[in-house]
Amino acid sequence: MRAAAYTGDGVVSVTEVTPVEPRPDEVVIDVAFVGVCGTDLHIIHGSMDARVSRPLVFGHEMSGTIRQLGSAVTGWSVGDKVTVMPLDWDGTCPACRNGNQHICQNLDFIGIDSPGALQQTWTVPASTLVPLPASLSLRTAALIEPVAVAVHDVRRSELRAGDRAVIIGGGPIGVLIASVARQAGAEVAVLELDPARRELIERLGFVTVDPSALDATAWVEEWTGGAGADVVFEVSGAAAAVRSATGLARVRGTIVIVAIHPTPREIDLQRVFWRELRLLGARVYQRIDFERAIELLDSDAIDVEAVITSVYPLPDVTSALAELKSGKALKVLIDVQADA
């Protein structure tokens, strides 16, 4: 069968690999669609070489159908439509014992720490499966994982209806956070440098601001009547964005760090102290977030066609990654079973 693997030095190769037979507690999935994301770009750029084993079949945003059940698996049937919550925790570390299994101290993030979904069949623990409603297409279902990220970020912020939220960075996750926050009843503004992305975000009905063209802090103050934003989501991963975030939040406002920052960043702790700001990290998701993501997608609360920029067959995975890297796309999908 075909698979796409990162082999090092920025190289991704499509090769033939041997399917993995399931252990008793595992299932084999016929993978339908896989979304590629910023984390995948971090992998192929070598930023995670100290963590990943190579060659690595990557990919963790997916949809598919069950092909084969391990001998001990119950509650599932061949042909069931599923997605995978790609977290495999040990259940024994302090984080797990305190109920925070999703950020297990020894977490296996499947698709990074172990083989991922960019292969025609994928063998995973049955415990990671999440069922899909019959009404949800497999193409749309490939968005569940990134929507779950956004749901988790918004839930972690404790955002309420009527709040004003600022999203710094209008990439795929920024747009999804904006969409989820709007569904929760918030007014949303997105700070984004790229004019093409701003145009797309405005078509989705959001207010956008170009922080290179005006003073974003002054704009947010005016937008909020001098108060500042109730919640600020830092999604860009830029050092300048972290420095500016504290200036955007109201007294006792919340700043949520969503982006992966590969190096330590400066932050205005005097402002954190002076306004009694709350600074939160938000990483991955829990099953409740996957379930809510499915509800949002199944009810058409997310504009899927606006979010999905392109779909490529698996042999063209390098073109898909190049489009994502260009910054012009939102969500790029791989049709794993399609030929070039």
C-alpha positions as CSV (number, residue, x, y, z in Angstrom):
1,M,0.0,0.0,0.0
2,R,1.0,3.7,-0.4
3,A,2.2,6.0,2.3
4,A,3.8,9.4,2.6
5,A,6.7,9.6,5.0
6,Y,9.1,12.3,6.2
7,T,12.6,11.0,5.7
8,G,14.7,14.0,6.9
9,D,16.2,17.2,5.4
10,G,12.8,18.5,4.3
11,V,12.1,15.4,2.1
12,V,8.7,13.7,2.0
13,S,8.5,10.5,-0.1
14,V,5.5,8.5,-1.3
15,T,6.5,4.8,-1.0
16,E,5.1,1.3,-0.8
17,V,4.8,0.0,2.8
18,T,3.6,-3.2,4.4
19,P,0.2,-3.0,6.1
20,V,0.4,-3.5,9.9
21,E,-1.7,-6.3,11.3
22,P,-3.8,-5.2,14.3
23,R,-3.0,-6.4,17.8
24,P,-6.0,-7.6,19.8
25,D,-7.0,-4.1,21.0
26,E,-6.4,-2.4,17.6
27,V,-8.3,-1.7,14.4
28,V,-7.3,-1.2,10.8
29,I,-8.9,1.8,9.1
30,D,-9.2,2.5,5.4
31,V,-8.1,6.1,5.5
32,A,-10.2,8.5,3.3
33,F,-9.0,12.0,3.8
34,V,-6.2,13.6,5.8
35,G,-5.7,17.2,6.5
36,V,-2.2,18.7,6.6
37,C,-1.4,21.4,9.1
38,G,1.3,23.6,10.7
39,T,2.5,20.8,12.9
40,D,3.2,18.7,9.8
41,L,5.2,21.6,8.4
42,H,7.2,21.7,11.7
43,I,8.0,18.1,11.2
44,I,9.2,18.3,7.6
45,H,11.2,21.5,8.3
46,G,13.2,19.4,10.8
47,S,12.0,21.4,13.9
48,M,10.9,18.1,15.5
49,D,13.8,15.9,14.5
50,A,14.8,15.4,18.1
51,R,11.4,13.9,18.7
52,V,10.4,11.9,15.6
53,S,11.7,8.7,14.3
54,R,12.5,8.6,10.6
55,P,11.1,7.6,8.2
56,L,7.8,8.9,9.8
57,V,4.4,8.4,8.2
58,F,2.8,11.6,9.5
59,G,-0.7,13.1,9.5
60,H,-3.3,13.2,12.3
61,E,-6.4,14.9,11.0
62,M,-8.4,12.2,9.2
63,S,-11.5,10.3,8.4
64,G,-12.1,6.8,7.2
65,T,-13.9,3.5,7.7
66,I,-13.0,0.4,9.7
67,R,-11.5,-2.3,7.6
68,Q,-10.5,-4.9,10.2
69,L,-11.0,-5.5,14.0
70,G,-8.5,-6.9,16.4
71,S,-9.6,-10.1,18.2
72,A,-10.5,-8.3,21.4
73,V,-12.2,-5.3,20.0
74,T,-16.0,-5.0,20.7
75,G,-18.5,-2.3,20.0
76,W,-17.3,-1.6,16.5
77,S,-18.1,-3.1,13.1
78,V,-16.3,-3.3,9.8
79,G,-17.5,-0.4,7.6
80,D,-18.1,2.0,10.5
81,K,-17.3,5.6,9.7
82,V,-14.8,7.0,12.2
83,T,-12.2,9.6,13.0
84,V,-9.3,9.2,15.4
85,M,-8.5,11.3,18.4
86,P,-4.7,10.7,18.0
87,L,-3.7,10.7,21.7
88,D,-2.4,7.6,23.4
89,W,-1.7,8.2,27.1
90,D,0.0,5.9,29.6
91,G,-2.7,6.3,32.4
92,T,0.0,6.2,35.1
93,C,1.8,9.5,35.1
94,P,0.9,12.4,37.5
95,A,-1.0,14.2,34.8
96,C,-3.1,11.2,34.0
97,R,-3.8,10.4,37.6
98,N,-5.1,14.0,38.0
99,G,-7.5,13.5,35.1
100,N,-5.5,15.3,32.5
101,Q,-4.8,12.3,30.2
102,H,-4.8,14.5,27.1
103,I,-1.6,16.1,28.2
104,C,-0.1,13.0,29.6
105,Q,3.6,13.5,30.6
106,N,4.5,10.5,28.4
107,L,1.9,11.2,25.6
108,D,2.1,9.3,22.3
109,F,0.7,11.9,19.8
110,I,-0.1,9.5,17.0
111,G,1.2,10.9,13.7
112,I,4.2,12.5,15.5
113,D,5.5,10.1,18.0
114,S,4.2,7.0,16.1
115,P,3.0,6.4,12.6
116,G,0.2,8.6,11.3
117,A,-2.7,8.7,8.8
118,L,-1.0,9.4,5.5
119,Q,-1.2,5.8,4.4
120,Q,-4.0,3.8,2.8
121,T,-4.6,1.7,5.8
122,W,-3.8,2.8,9.3
123,T,-3.6,0.6,12.4
124,V,-4.5,2.4,15.7
125,P,-5.8,1.5,19.2
126,A,-9.6,1.0,19.2
127,S,-9.7,3.4,22.2
128,T,-8.8,6.3,19.9
129,L,-11.8,5.9,17.6
130,V,-14.6,8.4,17.5
131,P,-17.8,7.5,15.6
132,L,-19.2,9.6,12.8
133,P,-22.8,10.3,12.1
134,A,-24.1,8.9,8.8
135,S,-25.0,12.4,7.7
136,L,-21.4,13.7,7.9
137,S,-19.3,13.1,4.7
138,L,-15.8,11.7,5.1
139,R,-14.4,14.8,3.3
140,T,-16.0,17.1,5.9
141,A,-15.0,14.8,8.8
142,A,-11.3,15.3,8.0
143,L,-11.9,18.7,9.7
144,I,-13.0,17.3,13.0
145,E,-9.5,17.3,14.6
146,P,-8.7,21.0,13.9
147,V,-12.2,22.0,14.8
148,A,-11.7,20.1,18.1
149,V,-8.5,22.1,18.7
150,A,-10.6,25.3,18.3
151,V,-13.4,24.0,20.5
152,H,-10.8,23.2,23.2
153,D,-9.2,26.6,23.0
154,V,-12.5,28.4,23.3
155,R,-13.7,26.1,26.1
156,R,-10.4,26.6,28.0
157,S,-10.8,30.4,27.7
158,E,-14.2,30.3,29.5
159,L,-15.5,32.7,26.9
160,R,-19.2,33.7,27.3
161,A,-21.9,35.0,25.1
162,G,-21.5,38.7,24.6
163,D,-17.7,38.7,25.1
164,R,-15.4,40.4,22.6
165,A,-12.7,38.1,21.4
166,V,-9.5,39.0,19.4
167,I,-7.7,36.3,17.4
168,I,-4.1,37.1,16.5
169,G,-3.4,35.2,13.3
170,G,-6.0,34.3,10.7
171,G,-4.6,30.9,9.6
172,P,-6.7,27.7,9.7
173,I,-6.9,27.4,13.5
174,G,-7.4,31.1,13.9
175,V,-10.4,31.0,11.5
176,L,-11.8,27.9,13.3
177,I,-11.4,29.6,16.7
178,A,-13.2,32.6,15.3
179,S,-16.0,30.4,14.0
180,V,-16.4,28.5,17.3
181,A,-16.3,31.7,19.3
182,R,-19.0,33.2,17.2
183,Q,-21.1,30.1,17.7
184,A,-20.6,30.6,21.5
185,G,-22.1,34.1,21.1
186,A,-19.0,36.3,21.1
187,E,-18.2,39.2,18.8
188,V,-14.9,38.4,17.0
189,A,-12.1,40.4,15.4
190,V,-9.1,38.8,13.7
191,L,-5.7,40.4,13.4
192,E,-4.1,39.2,10.2
193,L,-1.2,40.6,8.0
194,D,-2.0,38.7,4.8
195,P,-4.5,40.6,2.6
196,A,-5.8,37.4,0.8
197,R,-6.5,35.8,4.2
198,R,-8.2,39.0,5.4
199,E,-10.5,38.9,2.4
200,L,-11.5,35.3,3.0
201,I,-12.1,36.0,6.7
202,E,-14.2,39.0,5.9
203,R,-16.3,36.8,3.5
204,L,-16.9,34.6,6.5
205,G,-18.4,37.6,8.3
206,F,-15.6,38.5,10.7
207,V,-14.1,41.9,11.3
208,T,-10.4,41.9,10.3
209,V,-7.5,44.3,11.2
210,D,-4.2,44.6,9.5
211,P,-1.8,45.2,12.4
212,S,0.9,46.5,10.0
213,A,-1.4,49.3,8.8
214,L,-2.6,50.7,12.2
215,D,-2.2,50.5,15.9
216,A,-4.0,47.3,16.8
217,T,-4.0,48.1,20.5
218,A,-5.7,51.5,19.9
219,W,-8.2,49.8,17.5
220,V,-9.2,47.2,20.1
221,E,-9.6,49.9,22.7
222,E,-12.0,51.8,20.4
223,W,-13.8,48.6,19.4
224,T,-14.4,47.7,23.1
225,G,-15.2,51.2,24.3
226,G,-11.9,51.6,26.1
227,A,-12.1,48.3,28.0
228,G,-10.0,45.9,25.9
229,A,-10.9,42.4,24.7
230,D,-12.4,39.8,27.1
231,V,-10.3,37.0,25.5
232,V,-7.2,37.2,23.3
233,F,-6.2,34.1,21.4
234,E,-2.5,34.1,20.2
235,V,-2.5,31.8,17.2
236,S,0.2,33.3,15.0
237,G,3.3,31.9,16.7
238,A,5.1,35.2,16.2
239,A,7.2,36.8,18.9
240,A,5.7,40.3,18.1
241,A,2.2,38.9,18.6
242,V,3.1,37.6,22.1
243,R,4.5,41.0,23.1
244,S,1.4,42.7,21.8
245,A,-1.2,40.3,23.3
246,T,-1.1,41.7,26.8
247,G,-2.0,45.2,25.5
248,L,-5.2,43.9,23.9
249,A,-6.8,42.4,26.9
250,R,-9.2,44.1,29.4
251,V,-8.7,44.2,33.2
252,R,-8.9,40.6,34.3
253,G,-9.1,39.5,30.7
254,T,-7.7,36.2,29.4
255,I,-4.9,35.5,27.0
256,V,-4.8,32.0,25.5
257,I,-1.6,30.7,23.9
258,V,-2.6,28.4,21.1
259,A,0.4,28.6,18.7
260,I,3.4,26.4,19.0
261,H,6.3,28.6,19.9
262,P,9.6,26.8,19.2
263,T,11.7,29.2,21.4
264,P,10.9,31.2,24.6
265,R,9.2,34.6,24.0
266,E,9.2,37.9,25.7
267,I,5.9,38.9,27.4
268,D,4.9,42.0,29.3
269,L,4.6,40.7,32.8
270,Q,4.1,44.2,34.2
271,R,0.9,44.5,32.2
272,V,-0.1,41.0,33.4
273,F,0.4,42.2,36.9
274,W,-1.2,45.6,36.5
275,R,-4.4,44.3,34.8
276,E,-4.5,41.0,36.7
277,L,-4.6,39.2,33.4
278,R,-5.0,35.5,33.1
279,L,-2.5,33.7,30.9
280,L,-3.4,30.2,29.7
281,G,-1.9,27.5,27.5
282,A,-4.3,25.4,25.4
283,R,-2.9,22.2,24.0
284,V,-4.7,19.5,21.9
285,Y,-8.2,18.4,23.1
286,Q,-10.3,16.0,25.0
287,R,-13.1,13.7,23.8
288,I,-15.8,16.2,24.7
289,D,-14.1,18.6,22.2
290,F,-14.2,16.0,19.4
291,E,-17.9,15.4,20.1
292,R,-18.7,19.1,20.0
293,A,-16.6,19.5,16.8
294,I,-18.7,16.8,15.2
295,E,-21.9,18.5,16.2
296,L,-20.7,21.8,14.7
297,L,-19.7,20.3,11.4
298,D,-22.8,18.1,11.2
299,S,-25.1,21.2,11.7
300,D,-23.2,23.3,9.1
301,A,-22.2,25.7,11.8
302,I,-18.7,25.8,10.2
303,D,-18.4,27.0,6.6
304,V,-16.6,23.9,5.3
305,E,-16.3,24.9,1.7
306,A,-14.7,28.2,2.7
307,V,-12.2,26.5,5.0
308,I,-11.1,23.7,2.6
309,T,-8.9,25.4,0.0
310,S,-7.7,22.3,-1.9
311,V,-7.8,18.5,-2.1
312,Y,-4.8,16.6,-3.5
313,P,-4.3,12.9,-4.2
314,L,-1.7,11.1,-2.0
315,P,1.0,11.0,-4.7
316,D,0.9,14.9,-4.8
317,V,1.4,15.3,-1.1
318,T,4.5,17.5,-1.7
319,S,2.4,19.9,-3.7
320,A,-0.2,20.0,-0.9
321,L,2.5,20.8,1.6
322,A,4.0,23.5,-0.6
323,E,0.5,25.2,-0.9
324,L,0.1,25.1,2.8
325,K,3.6,26.5,3.4
326,S,2.8,29.4,1.0
327,G,0.4,30.8,3.5
328,K,-2.3,31.2,0.8
329,A,-4.3,28.2,1.9
330,L,-6.5,27.5,4.9
331,K,-7.1,23.8,5.0
332,V,-5.5,21.4,2.5
333,L,-6.7,17.8,2.4
334,I,-5.1,14.7,1.0
335,D,-7.4,12.1,-0.7
336,V,-5.5,9.1,0.4
337,Q,-7.2,6.6,-1.9
338,A,-7.1,8.7,-5.0
339,D,-4.5,8.2,-7.8
340,A,-2.5,11.1,-9.1
